[in-house]
Amino acid sequence: MYILRPDLGDEAVDQAISTYQDMLSEAGATDLETQHRGKRRLAYEINRHREGIYIQMNYAAPGTAIAPSTPPVSNAIKGAIAAVAFSISSDCAAASRT
């Protein structure tokens, strides 16, 4: 999940989503699912912003593909103010499907 600046227009948001999707695909991610969560109030101020546009991406990828792409997301995606990645092991994912 990453959070974009609230003042970005629709075109800039779409470009940011596309940029990160491309980064993940090049790193070997599969089953890419993107959810645009919209503008929401932040729990705390980040870079003088009280709101942000939340983008959630679910995908399958090896840890080596996820780790290099996540930390520089704020630098690689114009308008990103925060990013976080969660890892779910294959055992947990299999258990949640049953």
One Martini backbone bead per residue (centre of mass of N, CA, C, O) as a GRO file, in nm:
protein
   98
    1MET     BB    1   0.099   0.034   0.020
    2TYR     BB    2   0.015   0.369  -0.084
    3ILE     BB    3   0.068   0.730  -0.061
    4LEU     BB    4  -0.070   1.014  -0.195
    5ARG     BB    5  -0.109   1.311  -0.278
    6PRO     BB    6  -0.405   1.508  -0.260
    7ASP     BB    7  -0.329   1.711  -0.525
    8LEU     BB    8  -0.370   1.502  -0.729
    9GLY     BB    9  -0.459   1.404  -1.023
   10ASP     BB   10  -0.586   1.155  -1.208
   11GLU     BB   11  -0.344   1.128  -1.403
   12ALA     BB   12  -0.121   1.106  -1.181
   13VAL     BB   13  -0.237   0.857  -1.044
   14ASP     BB   14  -0.231   0.667  -1.288
   15GLN     BB   15   0.076   0.692  -1.330
   16ALA     BB   16   0.162   0.581  -1.053
   17ILE     BB   17   0.034   0.306  -1.082
   18SER     BB   18   0.181   0.222  -1.342
   19THR     BB   19   0.469   0.244  -1.235
   20TYR     BB   20   0.441   0.028  -1.007
   21GLN     BB   21   0.347  -0.205  -1.183
   22ASP     BB   22   0.604  -0.215  -1.354
   23MET     BB   23   0.803  -0.267  -1.124
   24LEU     BB   24   0.676  -0.537  -1.034
   25SER     BB   25   0.684  -0.692  -1.302
   26GLU     BB   26   0.997  -0.671  -1.337
   27ALA     BB   27   1.035  -0.830  -1.045
   28GLY     BB   28   0.799  -1.081  -1.068
   29ALA     BB   29   0.511  -1.017  -1.044
   30THR     BB   30   0.191  -1.157  -0.967
   31ASP     BB   31  -0.133  -1.116  -0.936
   32LEU     BB   32  -0.225  -0.821  -1.000
   33GLU     BB   33  -0.393  -0.597  -0.763
   34THR     BB   34  -0.589  -0.297  -0.779
   35GLN     BB   35  -0.674  -0.042  -0.523
   36HIS     BB   36  -0.868   0.243  -0.510
   37ARG     BB   37  -0.932   0.418  -0.200
   38GLY     BB   38  -0.874   0.708  -0.191
   39LYS     BB   39  -0.951   0.977   0.000
   40ARG     BB   40  -0.786   1.026   0.322
   41ARG     BB   41  -0.735   1.046   0.644
   42LEU     BB   42  -0.476   1.080   0.841
   43ALA     BB   43  -0.342   0.990   1.144
   44TYR     BB   44  -0.095   1.163   1.042
   45GLU     BB   45   0.137   1.374   0.957
   46ILE     BB   46   0.276   1.406   0.615
   47ASN     BB   47   0.443   1.638   0.478
   48ARG     BB   48   0.194   1.840   0.554
   49HIS     BB   49  -0.024   1.609   0.543
   50ARG     BB   50  -0.375   1.505   0.616
   51GLU     BB   51  -0.399   1.371   0.336
   52GLY     BB   52  -0.469   1.081   0.113
   53ILE     BB   53  -0.399   0.852  -0.151
   54TYR     BB   54  -0.505   0.527  -0.164
   55ILE     BB   55  -0.300   0.236  -0.255
   56GLN     BB   56  -0.369  -0.103  -0.338
   57MET     BB   57  -0.147  -0.394  -0.362
   58ASN     BB   58  -0.180  -0.719  -0.491
   59TYR     BB   59   0.074  -0.984  -0.475
   60ALA     BB   60   0.304  -1.212  -0.625
   61ALA     BB   61   0.634  -1.255  -0.469
   62PRO     BB   62   0.939  -1.250  -0.411
   63GLY     BB   63   1.133  -1.100  -0.176
   64THR     BB   64   1.339  -0.983  -0.387
   65ALA     BB   65   1.115  -0.811  -0.536
   66ILE     BB   66   1.006  -0.636  -0.299
   67ALA     BB   67   1.241  -0.496  -0.146
   68PRO     BB   68   1.360  -0.306  -0.377
   69SER     BB   69   1.075  -0.152  -0.444
   70THR     BB   70   0.981  -0.013  -0.173
   71PRO     BB   71   1.168   0.211  -0.048
   72PRO     BB   72   1.174   0.396  -0.333
   73VAL     BB   73   0.874   0.482  -0.388
   74SER     BB   74   0.894   0.788  -0.315
   75ASN     BB   75   1.102   0.835  -0.555
   76ALA     BB   76   0.967   0.681  -0.807
   77ILE     BB   77   0.693   0.815  -0.718
   78LYS     BB   78   0.517   1.071  -0.799
   79GLY     BB   79   0.360   1.170  -0.487
   80ALA     BB   80   0.477   1.002  -0.272
   81ILE     BB   81   0.459   0.974   0.104
   82ALA     BB   82   0.400   0.653   0.135
   83ALA     BB   83   0.502   0.309   0.245
   84VAL     BB   84   0.387  -0.042   0.251
   85ALA     BB   85   0.476  -0.386   0.334
   86PHE     BB   86   0.337  -0.712   0.307
   87SER     BB   87   0.378  -1.049   0.432
   88ILE     BB   88   0.261  -1.365   0.303
   89SER     BB   89   0.263  -1.671   0.350
   90SER     BB   90   0.178  -1.964   0.198
   91ASP     BB   91   0.040  -2.086   0.448
   92CYS     BB   92  -0.160  -1.853   0.502
   93ALA     BB   93  -0.291  -1.841   0.222
   94ALA     BB   94  -0.398  -2.134   0.221
   95ALA     BB   95  -0.573  -2.107   0.482
   96SER     BB   96  -0.762  -1.869   0.372
   97ARG     BB   97  -0.896  -2.051   0.133
   98THR     BB   98  -1.049  -2.272   0.337
   0.00000   0.00000   0.00000
